[in-house]
Amino acid sequence: MAPSKDFHHPYQPYEIQQQFMQAVYDCIEDGKVGIFESPTGTGKSLSLICGALTWLREHKRKTFDEALQSIQIDDDEPEWMLEHARSSKRREALQMRADLEERLAGVRVKERRTREHAANSTQTPKRRKQGDETIESDHESVERFALDDYESDQDGKGGERSIYSAATTDVLKKLGLLATEDGRARPAEMDEELKIFFCSRTHSQLSQFVGELQRVRLPPGLPADDPGAHEGRTAHEEVKQISLGSRKNLCINPKVIKLESQTAINERCMELQQSKTPLDKKCSFLPNKDNQDLVLDFRDHALASVHDIEDLAGVGKRLGVCPYYASRSAVDPAEIVTLPYPLMLQKSAREALGISLRGHVVIVDEAHNLMDAVESTYSAQITEAQLRFGREALMIYLQKFRNKLKGGNRVYVAQLVRVIDSLLLAITQVQAVSGEGGVLGASALLAGKAVDQINMSKLAKYISESRIARKVEGYAAHLKQADVVNGGVEKASGVSDTPTLTHVQNFLTTLANPSKEGRFFWTRDESDKSITLRYLLLNPSEHFRDIVAEARAVILAGGTMSPMEDYTAQLFPYLTSASISTLSCGHIIPASQLFVRSITSDASGLLNFTFKTRSDASLIRRLGALLLALLPKITGGTVIFFTSYAYLSQIQSQWSSDSTLTKLAALNRPFFFDARSTPAESTFASYSAAIHSNPSRGAVLFSVLGGKLSEGINFSGALGRCVIVVGLPFPNLETPEWKAKAEFLDRQPGAKPGAGRLHAENVCMRVVNQAVGRVVRHKGDWAGVVLVDGRFGQERILEKLPGWIRRSLPEGGGSGKVLSVAKGLGEFFEDRERQS
């Protein structure tokens, strides 16, 4: 048997980790799409890092050797000239690498000394003088709300790149902080490295990943210049990594970061950089011709050590240069780039950052959220109230500035008013329709006068580039404040986090989408009967396809990827099975440390918690009796998941009236109920404290599938000795949105019969799997899993459980009645406690 490959894992890897790293390595080497599942608690992040970076360093060395071998000379030249040419090229490349490593090593020494000095110092660090930190005086002229001239035929490639003065633009491009004509950012003096783009849903998840990355030590990507220099010890080279984030994460200007919303921060930042902004009002941190050295210094500090997003903001503060822009200078020389979903999934965001994925590796972590993330990114909604307020604010604005509008501004503002009127007309028409919602055709939304002739993409671009949304809403807020000061009546609402016309802009973008990609819907609010217009993306594959087409390899990884068929059918329908690699890892624990059973019936018959039957009073009483039989067998914490907050509230109410809660309380263990009105962190903290105060007695937490406590919470050890799932959280298939989704899937070429229903089952089971995966977090952990519903007796449902859970099911599926499962659960706990 061939020895296992060394992936430079910081610990001795388990067999499943070795298997996972090999799958990652092979997927990248073969240029495939990978869909990989590794249960939470099995070291997925480290396995991803080691598998991918081992490939990267080996590929770099292989490419280097091949490049040297490709050097040729004329046939009539002596052999020694060939060797000389190759040797010279080798020395040149290795010297460049050595110079970079020496420079980064010097930065590390400086950083270490700075930390030591800070730890030993009692002095308060001096703050850089920022001048007047007032954003804008309330007494400034209302002229600041006037629109700049805008030509309708201008062909700028984005508002952010068209606002700078010519001198600033040249400097930013020279430093590689703005994309050039080909859409790429090219940092000064740095060649581009083949790299890994690693993205996850949140910055906290990325910070955890960065923490794991700091543990890894890898051999150099290029051979040592002096092979004997490292004799007797293993040479290693620090990983060069950069974290990318939004202005909200990286801005260090106190004038700007004090604003709360992402939109306000973005727009204020751009306003401070405009050529017409007075010099003393501009952002002093923006890279310019006077601080080019600071950007290069920032780049070296960023690459010298592995940093998360907060670390980078700190580097920017220490050096006095904007980390949002300066971080881009480190992208090309980096080996791994970490970034959140929005910056990866939106092509416009990648272009704004000057990022190209061509030939690189893309890894998406927590990918069980990926389809929802893509759909959410490219979906939009707007309310009737937003449209009416937007129109009112626009009319007030025009009363003041109408005569100042010229050229493109006059054309596009007129178009914007017509589009809003057309959307309000559509709302008026559906008001007369009975029901809670329905589907709308794009033509119904564009029925206003000559609206179907408007280029929605250009109009949306105008709203963005002219910043009319913030100017209109800012002027309305200015009038409101002036009116209040003068003792008048308020005429308009204040500036919201996201200006109303920005919502209009987002909705206009969806109107430019082909109808085959999505559908428009309307819904009626039950309380005030107002209408909301929504666009739902039905086909996420088209918006993810450009990532797959550009990248060398794409890997989707998560702890709960089962069932996997949704990803292949909806994200990669254009790929053959040979282009996709899948892996569902087992767990690091043996099957004997997990007790899995389903309860499909009790003495009174089948237990079916469907939407139609779950409210039956007798069924809820039977559920109470079931828990009274199971809970005495469990020591430690028990988490019980229900299908919705409304159902949990209904159960709690009935149990209070029929004495079930009193009987449960007699078990002498505290109970905690998750609720929308209570912060999940508070509920979890109270539950944890009760467990830690008396682990053998334990506690019971009633929670909701798909809620905050069903994802991302660590129920390790005594916190999660048993998880009980009651019912299956099927979506409401009768809503217009789900009907449209099912119809869309059923009509796809090559779709399986009932593809829409199959997708609903997969969505449902992925939520169940995510909740069940909260328990068993390390090698010594153990737990029980009880699935309560008659449908858990169906083979097709059980097949959608992850493999590491299915292997603990007894032959025949493990379905049984209450007393038999309670008996087996008790024996399992007795056996585990004897072994502990």
Disulfide bonds with the S-S distance in Angstrom:
none
